[in-house]
Amino acid sequence: MSPKQRTKAAAARSPRSAIDTSDRAAHLVKEAGKAFVRALQSRLARLSIAHGHWTFLRILWKHDGISQVELSRLAGVMRPSTFAAVQAMEKLGYIERRQKPGDRKKVYIHLTPAGRALEASLVPLAVDVNDMASDGLSAAEMREFRRTLIKIIENLHDDDPPETRLRCGTKRT
């Protein structure tokens, strides 16, 4: 293979070469989301934290003591997936499951001190990924980007079946 052919082949493998500015917004958002996940996963893996656990921990840092059903809904995953993650996080000592005396049917998820302490080491990883993603963009561009994404989410929100609404934390009345 000639040097010119090697350069073309390397360019073809580059993620930037796969991006087509004429791609639909949905495709670009999906690719951006995958890139965010990959970047965060690699950082979380260094601390032996599963990306799926990150999702639940992030919710619990804001809503400690919610029901397992509500945790499932906020995470946007099926109940069996939440059940498996909760079991694993309980074994790791991040959370504990409790039932209220008058309501033996629902299970409530509470952070342990170890689960709460993870926030201090994990949130900076997400901030790092966000900083890397916004490199070269002004604060005004990032505000407009966020505003645009929120508007897109709101526009599509009404198309969601009722059982899937509010996953993103936006509430519409």
N, C-alpha and C positions, 0 to 999 in steps of 0.2 A: 504494500500500500504506500502510495506516495505521500510526502508531507502534506500536500494540499488535500488529499483524500482523508488523511488522519484528522486534519483540522475540521473538515466538514463533518466527519463522523462524530468528533467530540462535540461540536456545536449542536448536532442533532440530539445528543444525549443530554444536553444542558436543559434544566427546567425552564430557563428563560426562552429558549428557542421553541419550546412547546406551547408557549403562551401566544395566542393569536388575539390581537386587540379587537378583532371582529367577532370573537366568541360571545355568546349570549351571557348576560349578567349572571344567570343562575350557574353557568359553568365556571365563570371566574370566581364567584363567591365560594362554590364548592372547592375549587383548587386552593383558594386562599385559606379556607377552613382546614383543609388537609395539611397545608404547610404549617399552620399554627399548631395543629395537633402533633405533627411530627417533631417540631421544635420543642414543644413542652414535654412530650413523652421522653425525649432523649435526656432532658434535664431531670425529670422526675425519676427516671431509671437510675440515675447516678445516686439517688437517695433511696433506692429500692421501693419507690412508691408507684403503684399501678395508676395509669391515667384514669381508669374508671373510678378508682378511689378518690382521686383529685376532684372529680365531678361531684361526688357525694359530700366530701369534706367541705368543699366550697359552699355548698348549700347549707350544711350544718353549721358552719361558722356564722352564718346569718340567721338561721332558723333552728337553733338547737332545741331538741325536745319535740320535734314534729313527728307525726305518725309515719309509719313505714309506707303507707299508701300515698301520703302527701309527698314524701321524699321521692318516691317512684315518679309521681306526676311532675314534680319540679325538675327532676333529672331527665324526663322525657324517655324513660325506659320502661319496659314491661316489669311487672311485679316479680316474676321469677328471677330476673337479672338483679333487681334490687335486693331480693332475699339473699342471693348468693354473695353479693358484694358486702352486705351487712354482716353475714356470717364471717366472711374473711376479715373484715375490719374489726369485728369483735375479737376474733382470735389474735389479731395483731395488737389489741389493746387500745384501739383508737376510739371505739364507741362501746356503749352498752345499751341493751334493749330493756325497756321497762314497760310494765302495764300499770294503768291506773287502777286503784282498788275497785272503783265502781264500773270499770269498763275492761273486762278481761279479754274482750275480742280484739281491740286495737293494740298494736305494739308501737311504742314511742322510742325514738332513737335519740340518745344523748351522747354528747362528746365526753370522753374521759379527759383528764388533764393532759395525757399524752396526745390525744387527738386535737385538743385545743392548741397545744404547743406547736404542732406541725404548721400552723398558720404562719408563724414567724419565719420559718425556713422555706415554705413552699410558695407563698405569695410573691416573694422577690423573684422567683423563677418565672412566674407568669408575667411580672412587670418587665423582666429582661426580654422575654419573647415579644411583648408588645412594643418595647423600645426598639428592638431590632427591626420589627415589621414597619415601624413608622419612621425609620431612619431616612432622612432626606425630605421629609414632609414637614411643613410648618404647623404650628399649633392651630392656625386657622384652617388649614387643609384637613387636619385630623378632626376638628370640630364639625366641619362640613361632611366629612366621611361618616362620622357617627350619626349625624342628623339624617343623612341619606339612608344609611342602613336601617335606622329606626323607622323611617317613613316606609321603606320597603317592607319591613316586618309588619307594620300596621296595615299596609295595603293588602298584604296576603293573609293577615290574621282572620278576616271575616270568611275566608275560604276554608279555614280549618274546621274539622268536626269539633263539636263542643268539648269532647273528652280530651282533646289535645291542646286546648287553649291554655294560655298563661305559662307555658313552659319557659318562655324567654323572660318572664318576669314582668311583661308589660300587661297592664290591665286596661281593658276597654269597656266603657259602659255605654 
